[in-house]
Amino acid sequence: MNVILSCIKFAWRILNFIRDLVMNLVFLVFVLVLLSVATLMIGADKSEKTVLRGDQGALLLNLDGYLADNRDEKNDFKTLLKELDGQNIPQQYSTFDVVYAIDSAAQDDNIRGLVLDLNFFQGGDLPALEYVGEAIENFKESGKQVIAYADNYNQAQYFLASYADEIYMNPTGSVSIDGLAQETLYFKDMLDKLEVNPHVFRVGTYKSAVEPYLRNEMSDEAKANLQRWLNTMWNHYKQRVAENRDIQQSAVAPDAHTFLTELKALKGDTAAYVKQRKLVTGAIDRLNLDKKLTALFGEDKDHQPKMVDYERYLASLPDRMHGETDNQIAVVNVEGAIIDGDSDEENVGGDTVAKLLRQAYDDDKVKGVVLRVNSPGGSAFASEIIRQEVAHLQNAGKPVVVSMGGMAASGGYWISSTADYIVADKNTITGSIGIFAMLPTFENTIKKMGITADGVKTSDLRFSSLFSPLSPTLNDVIQLEIEHGYDQFLTKVSEGRHLTKAQVDNIAQGQVWLGSEALEHKLVDELGTLDTAIGKTIELVNEKRAEKDKLDEASFSVEWIVDEDSSLLKKMLRDFKGDAKTWAQGFVLESVGLPKAFTQLTKPLGTLTRFNDPKGQYLYCLTCGSVK
């Protein structure tokens, strides 16, 4: 009897647990759906143009997040969380929106200055920071003052601040300018202990994307290549800051010994050291900063400095995404790792970009296309699908100019290589011309657990499963395909850049170059920005016209062709999926007690799992996207 009662009690506890679990899941789904609806409502409110009247004082550039090319589709969700409980969630800001707002403010009589609040700014790639910096320089030419402040400055924050007329920090603050670094985790010993056979196929002496699975440290060739372009980028950083502040490069970032000696002389007072190096105009606390800003720009009804924040000012402007003339230059953005199929929250899909390029092909108003590339590459197949659509545009008489952002490496360079013209920033990370495949098998891993796999197949060319060894024949076939893929890469670059294959091979082999170096090697045509690429596209369009039919630049407008959800339901499902993923990741890390740095370990392990090339071939630069 007691046994029966115990079984009934146990079953009851199980039922209660299942009931609570189901109810909690239902409640969680309800909350996430509610949040998705709320974000749609916020988005609808934002779509209504804000009207600003009269003097606005200064434009407050309070970027609480980081710069990217694309707008953040989930920005409304983050805004909602911030409004609900004051969470400071980093947001993604489009570099082009920021520049658009600054340029508009320079011409706006109701804006009398620009204030950079950099306390929560997380930076961006160096080309993006410099592009915003150039907009700040143009703003200053209007005769309006630019003030930058933060309690403390990291390198990215200070780089942007260096463009200001005056830079202020807290009296107990500091400026950290300590160089660039790139570090990769290596897993060879772990794979050996698990007895995993990685089966790597590659071409290129410097193709370091697969080194973490074959080695315990960076190869000498990869290290030398990385050190070269990292040093060049760091010199560009120091040169720009020195020019902006009118100081010597040695004052921007002295060597470690000099820094330590001078800091010792000041008894560790970093604030005094910053003033000594003339990196800031002065040190000021928050109250006195407010008084200074009020004296410059006036006081609002709440007795605060008179300023209009960035988001509100941007909402008052016409949307920059749409052209208004019958002669349009389309801009198609490729940002993120390239995967086969449609884009997702983190990666750009080859099919999605191809569809956008096809829209430009079909639209008679579109006379030329700027392909904006900010990608370390990815799927070889997806990259070629994009490049084929570029070729169709060119064959239809619509010139294609590539504008490279922070990186356009490997697959990012593949899709750029045959364009009519390539514009890069001097700090663009590009090249990495090489290809690889990786097929791990676990036959020895499962054998340690007492498990084996066995069966039959009709050919050695048939791959049974991840739990069976790779046949020598199939191994040779895959290597031959990779070598063919590399030869195709050399051919595409040779044809697009008007170089011999031998010349391309000499600068290929997976080597990474900065834009300034790529220009010397003829991998790009010019150093410049998106504006340079748009201007060049207009020039190429006019070259195809008779003299009497040529149009001036004012006759053209820019149309950004972006992937948009066609229905409210799809948008809700997208937001729900993204919100659920964001919440789940944070919940797991917090519940288990894992530090945020845990993602640094899991990211490289998951690099290949998110790729889905149908042939398993990848054009990807592992080190390009992780410079700190």
C-alpha positions in Angstrom: 0.0 0.0 0.0 2.8 2.4 1.0 4.5 1.7 -2.3 1.3 2.6 -4.2 0.9 5.8 -2.3 4.5 6.7 -2.9 4.1 6.1 -6.7 0.9 8.3 -6.7 2.7 11.1 -4.8 5.6 10.9 -7.2 3.3 11.0 -10.2 1.4 14.0 -8.7 4.7 15.9 -8.3 5.6 15.1 -11.9 2.2 16.4 -13.1 2.6 19.5 -11.0 6.1 20.1 -12.4 4.8 19.7 -16.0 1.8 22.0 -15.3 4.1 24.7 -13.9 6.5 24.3 -16.7 3.8 24.6 -19.4 2.2 27.6 -17.6 5.5 29.4 -17.4 6.3 28.7 -21.0 2.8 30.0 -22.1 3.3 33.1 -19.9 6.8 33.6 -21.4 5.4 33.4 -24.9 2.6 35.8 -24.0 5.1 38.3 -22.6 7.4 38.1 -25.7 4.4 38.5 -28.1 3.2 41.4 -26.0 6.7 43.0 -26.3 6.8 42.4 -30.0 3.4 44.1 -30.4 4.7 47.0 -28.3 7.8 47.4 -30.4 5.7 47.5 -33.5 3.6 50.3 -31.9 6.8 52.2 -31.0 8.0 51.7 -34.6 4.7 53.1 -35.9 5.0 56.1 -33.7 8.6 56.7 -34.9 7.4 56.5 -38.5 5.4 59.7 -37.9 7.7 62.6 -38.6 8.7 64.7 -35.6 8.3 68.4 -36.1 10.9 70.7 -34.4 10.2 74.4 -34.2 12.4 77.3 -33.3 15.8 77.3 -31.7 17.0 73.8 -30.6 20.3 74.8 -29.1 22.8 72.1 -29.8 22.5 68.7 -31.4 23.3 66.1 -28.7 25.0 63.1 -30.3 24.3 60.6 -27.4 25.1 57.3 -29.0 24.5 54.6 -26.4 25.9 51.8 -28.5 28.0 51.1 -31.5 28.2 52.0 -35.2 27.3 49.7 -38.1 26.2 50.1 -41.7 22.7 48.8 -41.3 20.0 50.1 -39.0 19.1 47.9 -36.1 15.8 46.2 -36.9 15.3 45.4 -33.2 16.1 48.9 -32.0 12.5 49.5 -30.9 12.6 46.5 -28.6 15.7 47.8 -26.9 14.1 51.2 -26.6 11.1 49.6 -24.9 13.3 47.8 -22.3 15.1 51.1 -21.6 11.8 52.9 -21.1 10.4 50.1 -18.9 13.2 49.7 -16.4 16.0 52.0 -17.4 18.2 49.3 -18.8 21.2 50.7 -20.7 21.1 48.3 -23.6 23.7 49.0 -26.3 22.0 49.9 -29.6 23.2 49.6 -33.1 23.4 53.0 -35.0 23.7 53.3 -38.7 26.9 55.2 -39.5 25.1 56.8 -42.4 22.2 58.0 -40.3 24.6 59.6 -37.9 26.5 61.4 -40.7 23.1 62.4 -42.3 22.0 64.0 -39.0 25.3 65.9 -38.5 25.3 67.1 -42.1 21.7 68.3 -41.8 22.5 70.1 -38.5 25.3 71.9 -40.1 22.8 73.5 -42.5 20.1 74.0 -39.9 19.8 77.5 -38.5 18.0 76.2 -35.5 21.1 74.1 -34.4 23.9 76.2 -32.9 26.4 73.6 -32.0 27.2 69.9 -31.6 27.7 68.1 -28.3 29.2 64.6 -28.2 28.2 62.6 -25.1 30.5 59.6 -25.4 30.0 58.0 -22.0 28.2 55.0 -23.4 29.6 55.0 -26.9 31.0 51.6 -27.7 32.7 52.5 -31.0 32.8 51.0 -34.4 35.4 50.0 -37.0 38.0 52.7 -37.8 36.6 53.6 -41.3 33.1 54.2 -39.7 34.7 56.4 -36.9 36.7 58.4 -39.4 33.6 58.9 -41.7 31.7 60.3 -38.7 34.7 62.4 -37.9 34.8 63.9 -41.4 31.2 64.9 -40.9 32.2 66.6 -37.6 34.9 68.5 -39.5 32.4 69.7 -42.1 30.1 70.7 -39.3 32.9 72.9 -37.8 33.3 74.6 -41.1 29.8 76.1 -40.6 31.2 78.1 -37.7 29.3 76.1 -35.1 31.1 74.8 -32.0 31.7 71.1 -31.2 32.1 70.0 -27.6 33.0 66.4 -26.6 32.7 65.0 -23.1 32.9 61.7 -21.2 33.9 60.7 -17.6 36.6 58.5 -19.1 37.6 57.8 -22.7 38.6 54.5 -24.4 40.3 54.5 -27.7 37.2 54.6 -29.9 35.5 57.3 -27.8 38.6 59.4 -27.8 39.1 59.0 -31.6 35.7 60.6 -32.2 36.3 63.2 -29.5 39.5 64.3 -31.1 37.5 65.9 -33.9 35.8 68.3 -31.4 36.9 71.9 -30.8 37.0 71.2 -27.0 37.3 67.9 -25.1 36.4 67.5 -21.5 36.6 64.7 -19.0 35.8 64.2 -15.3 38.6 65.4 -12.9 39.1 61.8 -11.8 38.8 60.4 -15.3 41.4 59.0 -17.8 42.1 58.5 -21.5 43.1 54.9 -22.4 45.1 54.8 -25.6 47.1 51.6 -25.5 47.1 50.1 -28.9 45.3 47.4 -31.0 45.2 43.7 -30.4 43.8 40.6 -32.1 43.6 37.3 -30.3 42.3 33.9 -31.5 41.5 30.8 -29.4 43.1 27.5 -30.6 41.5 24.1 -30.1 43.9 21.5 -31.4 44.7 19.9 -28.0 41.0 19.8 -27.1 40.1 18.1 -30.4 43.0 15.7 -29.9 41.7 14.8 -26.4 38.3 14.2 -27.9 39.9 12.3 -30.8 38.1 14.4 -33.4 39.5 14.3 -36.9 39.1 17.8 -38.4 39.9 17.0 -42.0 40.9 20.4 -43.2 41.3 21.3 -46.9 42.7 24.7 -47.8 44.8 26.7 -50.3 46.9 29.6 -49.2 49.9 30.0 -46.9 48.3 32.7 -44.9 44.7 31.3 -44.8 44.4 31.3 -41.0 40.7 30.6 -40.8 41.2 26.9 -40.0 44.4 27.3 -37.9 42.5 27.2 -34.6 41.5 23.6 -35.4 44.9 22.5 -36.5 47.3 24.3 -34.2 47.8 25.4 -30.7 49.2 28.8 -31.7 49.3 31.1 -34.7 51.6 30.2 -37.5 54.6 32.4 -38.1 53.2 33.4 -41.5 49.8 34.3 -40.2 51.4 36.2 -37.3 53.7 38.2 -39.5 50.8 39.1 -41.8 48.6 40.2 -38.9 51.3 42.2 -37.2 52.0 44.1 -40.5 48.5 45.4 -41.1 47.7 45.9 -37.4 50.8 48.1 -37.1 49.7 50.1 -40.2 46.2 50.6 -38.8 47.6 51.7 -35.5 49.9 54.2 -37.2 46.8 55.6 -39.1 45.0 56.0 -35.7 47.9 57.9 -34.1 48.4 60.1 -37.1 44.8 61.1 -37.3 44.5 61.9 -33.6 47.8 63.9 -33.7 46.5 65.9 -36.6 43.2 66.6 -34.9 44.8 67.7 -31.6 47.8 69.4 -33.2 50.2 67.4 -31.1 53.1 64.9 -31.8 52.3 61.3 -32.4 54.5 60.4 -29.5 52.1 62.3 -27.2 49.1 60.3 -28.5 50.6 56.9 -27.6 54.1 56.9 -26.1 55.9 53.6 -25.9 55.3 51.5 -22.8 58.6 52.4 -21.0 58.0 56.2 -21.6 54.5 56.0 -20.4 55.4 54.1 -17.2 58.3 56.6 -16.5 56.2 59.7 -16.9 53.3 58.2 -15.0 55.6 57.4 -12.1 56.8 61.0 -12.1 53.1 62.0 -11.6 52.7 59.4 -8.9 50.1 57.5 -10.9 47.8 60.5 -11.5 46.3 59.6 -14.9 44.2 62.7 -15.1 47.3 64.9 -14.7 49.1 62.8 -17.3 46.2 63.3 -19.8 46.5 67.1 -19.3 50.3 67.0 -19.7 49.9 65.2 -23.1 47.3 67.8 -24.2 44.8 65.2 -25.0 41.9 67.1 -23.4 40.9 70.8 -23.1 40.3 70.4 -19.5 38.8 68.5 -16.6 35.3 69.4 -15.4 32.6 67.8 -13.2 29.1 67.2 -14.4 27.5 70.3 -12.7 30.0 72.7 -14.1 29.8 71.0 -17.5 26.0 71.6 -17.5 26.7 75.3 -16.6 29.2 75.6 -19.5 26.8 74.0 -22.0 24.0 76.3 -20.8 26.1 79.3 -21.2 26.9 78.2 -24.8 23.5 77.0 -26.0 20.9 78.3 -23.5 18.5 76.7 -21.1 15.4 74.6 -21.7 12.2 74.6 -19.7 13.6 72.0 -17.3 16.6 74.3 -16.6 18.9 71.9 -18.4 21.3 72.8 -21.3 19.2 73.4 -24.4 19.9 70.4 -26.7 17.9 68.1 -29.0 19.0 64.5 -28.8 20.1 62.6 -31.8 17.1 60.2 -32.2 14.6 63.0 -32.0 16.5 65.2 -34.5 16.9 62.3 -36.9 13.1 61.6 -36.7 12.5 65.2 -37.8 14.4 64.8 -41.0 13.2 63.3 -44.3 14.1 59.6 -44.6 17.4 59.4 -46.4 16.6 55.9 -47.7 14.5 56.9 -50.7 15.4 58.8 -53.9 13.1 61.4 -55.3 14.2 61.6 -58.9 13.8 59.4 -62.0 17.6 58.9 -62.1 18.7 56.9 -59.1 21.8 55.3 -57.8 20.8 52.2 -55.8 22.8 51.2 -52.7 22.7 47.6 -51.7 24.3 46.7 -48.4 26.2 43.4 -47.6 27.0 43.5 -43.9 28.0 40.4 -41.9 29.2 36.9 -42.7 27.8 35.6 -46.0 25.5 32.5 -45.7 23.6 30.5 -48.3 19.9 31.4 -48.4 18.2 34.3 -46.6 19.6 36.7 -44.1 19.1 36.1 -40.4 19.7 38.2 -37.3 23.5 38.0 -37.5 24.4 37.0 -41.1 23.7 38.2 -44.6 22.1 35.7 -47.0 23.3 35.3 -50.6 19.7 34.9 -51.8 18.6 38.0 -49.9 21.3 40.2 -51.5 20.7 38.6 -54.9 17.1 39.5 -54.6 17.9 43.1 -53.8 20.3 43.3 -56.7 17.6 41.9 -59.0 15.3 44.7 -57.9 17.9 47.2 -59.0 18.2 45.3 -62.3 14.4 45.4 -62.9 14.0 49.1 -61.9 14.3 51.4 -64.9 14.9 54.3 -62.5 18.1 52.7 -61.2 20.9 53.8 -63.5 23.8 52.4 -61.4 24.5 50.5 -58.2 26.8 50.9 -55.3 27.5 47.6 -53.6 28.4 48.5 -50.0 30.5 45.6 -48.5 31.3 45.2 -44.9 31.9 41.4 -44.6 34.6 38.9 -43.7 33.1 36.5 -46.3 31.6 33.1 -45.7 29.9 30.7 -48.1 31.7 30.4 -51.4 28.4 29.4 -53.2 26.5 32.3 -51.7 29.3 34.7 -52.6 29.2 33.6 -56.2 25.4 34.0 -56.4 25.9 37.6 -55.4 28.7 38.2 -57.9 26.6 36.7 -60.7 23.9 39.3 -60.0 26.5 42.0 -60.1 27.6 40.7 -63.5 24.0 40.8 -64.8 23.7 44.5 -63.8 26.9 45.3 -65.6 25.7 43.4 -68.7 22.5 45.5 -68.6 24.5 48.7 -68.8 24.2 49.6 -65.1 27.7 50.2 -63.7 28.5 48.7 -60.3 30.9 50.4 -57.9 31.9 48.7 -54.7 32.2 50.8 -51.5 34.2 48.9 -48.9 33.6 49.5 -45.2 35.5 48.2 -42.3 36.2 44.9 -44.1 35.7 43.3 -47.4 37.8 40.2 -47.1 37.8 36.7 -48.7 34.1 36.2 -49.8 33.7 40.0 -49.3 36.4 40.5 -51.8 35.1 37.8 -54.2 31.8 39.7 -54.6 33.7 42.9 -55.2 36.4 41.7 -57.5 34.7 42.0 -60.9 32.9 45.3 -60.2 33.5 48.3 -62.5 35.3 50.2 -59.7 36.3 49.6 -56.1 36.6 52.3 -53.4 38.1 51.4 -50.1 39.0 53.2 -46.9 42.7 53.3 -46.0 41.8 51.1 -43.0 39.5 48.7 -44.8 40.6 45.1 -44.0 40.6 43.3 -47.4 42.2 40.7 -49.5 42.3 37.2 -47.8 42.1 35.6 -51.2 41.9 31.9 -50.4 39.4 29.1 -49.8 39.0 26.2 -47.4 36.7 23.4 -46.4 36.5 21.5 -43.1 34.7 18.2 -42.4 35.2 16.9 -38.8 34.5 13.2 -38.2 34.0 11.6 -34.8 34.6 7.9 -35.3 37.3 7.8 -32.6 35.4 10.0 -30.3 32.4 7.6 -30.1 34.7 4.6 -30.0 36.0 5.8 -26.6 32.5 5.6 -25.4 32.1 2.0 -26.7 30.1 3.0 -29.8 31.0 2.2 -33.4 29.4 2.9 -36.8 29.2 0.4 -39.6 27.3 -0.2 -42.8 27.7 -0.5 -46.6 27.9 2.0 -49.5 28.1 1.6 -53.2 31.1 3.9 -53.8 34.1 5.4 -52.0 32.8 8.7 -53.1 29.8 8.4 -50.7 30.2 10.1 -47.4 28.4 7.9 -44.8 28.2 10.1 -41.7 30.2 12.1 -39.3 30.8 8.9 -37.3 32.7 7.2 -40.1 36.2 7.9 -41.4 36.7 9.8 -44.7 37.9 7.6 -47.5 41.2 8.5 -49.1 39.4 8.9 -52.5 36.9 11.4 -51.1 39.6 13.2 -49.3 41.5 13.7 -52.6 38.3 14.8 -54.4 37.5 17.5 -51.8 41.1 18.8 -52.0 40.9 18.9 -55.8 37.6 20.9 -55.6 39.2 23.4 -53.1 42.2 23.8 -55.4 39.8 24.5 -58.3 38.0 27.0 -56.2 41.2 28.8 -55.5 42.0 28.9 -59.2 38.6 30.3 -59.8 39.2 33.0 -57.2 42.5 33.9 -58.9 40.7 34.0 -62.3 37.9 36.3 -61.1 40.4 38.7 -59.5 42.6 38.6 -62.6 39.8 39.4 -64.9 38.2 42.1 -62.7 41.5 43.8 -61.7 43.3 43.4 -65.1 46.2 41.5 -63.5 47.8 38.2 -64.5 47.0 35.2 -62.4 50.6 35.0 -61.3 50.4 38.6 -60.0 47.2 37.8 -58.1 48.6 34.7 -56.6 51.6 36.7 -55.4 49.3 38.9 -53.3 46.8 36.2 -52.5 47.5 32.9 -50.6 45.1 34.2 -47.9 47.1 37.4 -47.2 45.2 40.2 -45.6 45.8 43.8 -46.7 44.6 47.2 -45.5 43.0 49.5 -48.0 46.1 51.7 -48.4 48.1 48.5 -49.2 45.5 47.1 -51.4 45.6 50.3 -53.5 49.4 49.7 -54.1 48.7 46.1 -55.1 45.8 47.2 -57.5 43.2 45.3 -55.5 41.2 48.5 -55.3 41.0 51.7 -57.5 40.7 54.5 -55.0 40.7 55.4 -51.3 37.5 57.1 -50.2 34.1 56.8 -48.6 30.5 55.9 -49.7 30.2 59.4 -51.1 33.2 58.8 -53.3 31.6 55.6 -54.6 28.3 57.3 -55.3 30.1 60.1 -57.2 32.1 57.6 -59.2 28.9 55.7 -60.1 27.3 58.9 -61.5 30.5 59.5 -63.5 30.3 55.9 -65.0 26.6 56.3 -65.8 27.4 59.5 -67.7 30.2 57.9 -69.6 27.7 55.6 -71.2 25.6 58.5 -72.4 25.9 60.7 -75.4 27.3 64.2 -74.6 23.9 65.8 -75.0 22.3 63.3 -72.6 24.8 63.6 -69.7 23.2 64.6 -66.4 24.6 66.8 -63.6 25.0 65.3 -60.1 21.8 67.1 -58.9 19.7 65.1 -61.3 20.5 61.9 -59.4 19.2 60.7 -56.1 20.2 57.8 -53.9 17.8 54.8 -53.3 18.7 52.3 -50.6 17.3 48.9 -51.5 16.8 47.0 -48.3 15.2 43.7 -47.3 11.8 44.5 -45.7 9.2 42.2 -44.3 6.2 42.3 -46.5 3.6 41.7 -43.8 2.9 42.6 -40.2 2.8 38.9 -39.3 6.3 38.3 -40.7 7.6 41.4 -38.8 6.1 40.1 -35.6 7.5 36.7 -36.0 10.9 38.1 -36.8 10.8 40.4 -33.7 9.6 37.5 -31.6 12.3 35.2 -32.7 15.0 37.8 -32.1 13.6 38.9 -28.8 13.3 35.3 -27.6 16.9 34.6 -28.6 18.2 37.7 -26.9 16.3 36.9 -23.7 17.2 33.2 -23.7 20.9 33.9 -24.1 20.9 36.4 -21.3 18.8 34.2 -19.1 21.1 31.1 -19.5 24.3 33.0 -18.9 22.8 34.7 -15.8 21.1 31.6 -14.4 24.2 29.3 -14.8 26.5 32.1 -13.6 28.7 32.1 -16.7 30.5 35.3 -17.4 29.9 37.3 -20.6 33.4 36.3 -21.7 32.0 32.8 -22.1 30.7 33.9 -25.5 34.4 34.6 -26.5 35.0 30.8 -26.1 31.8 29.6 -27.9 31.9 32.0 -30.8 35.0 30.5 -32.6 33.7 27.0 -32.0 30.4 28.0 -33.6 31.9 29.8 -36.6 31.6 26.9 -39.0 28.4 25.6 -37.6 26.5 28.7 -38.7 27.8 28.3 -42.3 25.7 26.3 -44.7 27.5 26.2 -48.0 26.0 23.4 -50.1 29.5 22.2 -51.1 31.1 23.0 -47.7 33.5 25.5 -49.3 34.2 28.8 -47.6 35.8 32.1 -48.4 36.2 33.4 -44.8 38.7 35.6 -42.9 38.6 34.5 -39.2 40.9 37.3 -37.9 39.3 40.2 -39.8 36.3 40.8 -37.5 37.9 40.7 -34.1 40.3 43.6 -33.8 40.1 45.3 -30.4 
